[in-house]
Amino acid sequence: MFVNAHYRRCADELGALPNVELTVLVPDRWRMNGGVLPLDNVRAGAPYRIVIGKAGWRGYENRGFYRSGLVRAILVARPEVIYLMEEPFSIFAAEVLAARALLGLNIPVVFFTWNNLSLSTFDYRPSIFYHTISSWSLPRFNAALTANLDGVRVLRDAGFRKPTERIGYGVDTKHFATVHTPELMQLREQLGLTPEDFVVGFIGRMLWMKGLDLLVEAFAEVRRSGYPNAKLLLVGSGDYEADFFREAKRLGVQSEIRHVRTVPQSQVTAYMHLLNALVLPSRRVGMWSEQFGRVLVEAMAAGVPVVGSNSGAIPEVIGDVGFTFLENDAADLAQKLKLLIDLPSITRTQLIERGRMRAREEFTWHRFAQRSYAMLESVIHPSVGHS
């Protein structure tokens, strides 16, 4: 949500492109992870105007809506195109399309979607409600951008035949590439890690669908297989936390695990640089599947090799610069970790450099803004063309 300056990076990059005059509508606050996030200050010299509105049902996923600000933003911006960073089944989407109609405007609306499973079934949402919004809104949009390849398929399955393109998402790759050696040394000492340790890491919410049971089982197998220097570092907390540590204790590896429950966003990079491998072992659960896996790109940018399940969008993010294992298969994950630990130094260096290059070339905020702009330009001037 754009209340957070970190997520407004795409607005920074899009607004800085030549010939772009950008107005951003944001709510004055949002609710996330059980807390209220107030609107971060807009940095001086930001290449966009900001209109602040008030939202209802803040934090209730796609049930949020603008109580004020939407019409004012449209009147202030007088846009040639609207870029909606919301799902097509959200109330936000319906509001924007309705406002366009009520104001009698004939301007294109392009949306960005993460959805990679279905636009007709929503097992953890009011399914009929969202399906109805989706069915009404899709014909009224002019184009779509998706975070993953499955998103394109989902839209086609829903009958959307207008220009659609997968563009991934953006990451501040320069930030994650920066190393502060004194901070790293201090963290390593605090966590009881030595330079000889091979540190396997997970950074994110500790939830069942994230596959942490697979990670601890695989880690225990790695230790049993004769890798005494393997350590496991977890950064994050969540509903599966207690179960995870019960399983770690049962497997006899609790003493080899380091856990940091909360870390300020500014310090995530330092913890990332402690790792020798980052693992994202997510599994599909019901109508949830990993839609991108931003932490994978952050690790690549930091020079950390990545291992992920073949679930959701994970394989397309990793490409050929890391390892994938079979979803729900802890033995396969353990095998991939052992292969990574055993890599010759030169091969590891080549893998790291390919990962850094992939992050820089495919997943920067600038690249995201460029791809977004190309689609926006094509719907304003259809002769530009877009498939």
Secondary structure, 3 states (H helix, E strand, C coil): CCCCHHHHHHHHHHHHCCCCCEEEEEECEEEECCEEEECCCCCCCCCEEEEEEEEECCCCHHHCEEEECHHHHHHHHCCCCEEECCCCCCHHHHHHHHHHHHCCCCCCEEEEECCCCCCCCCCCCCHHHHHHHHHHHHHHCCEEEECCHHHHHHHHHCCCCCCEEECCCCECHHHHHCCCHHHHHHHHHHCCCCCCCEEEEEECCCCHHHCHHHHHHHHHHHHHCCCCCEEEEEECCCCCHHHHHHHHHHHCCHHHEEEECCCCHHHHHHHHCCCCEEEECCCCECCECCCCCHHHHHHHHCCCCEEEECCCCHHHHHCCCCEEECCCCHHHHHHHHHHHHCCCHHHHHHHHHHHHHHHHHHCEHHHHHHHHHHHHHHHHCHHHCCC
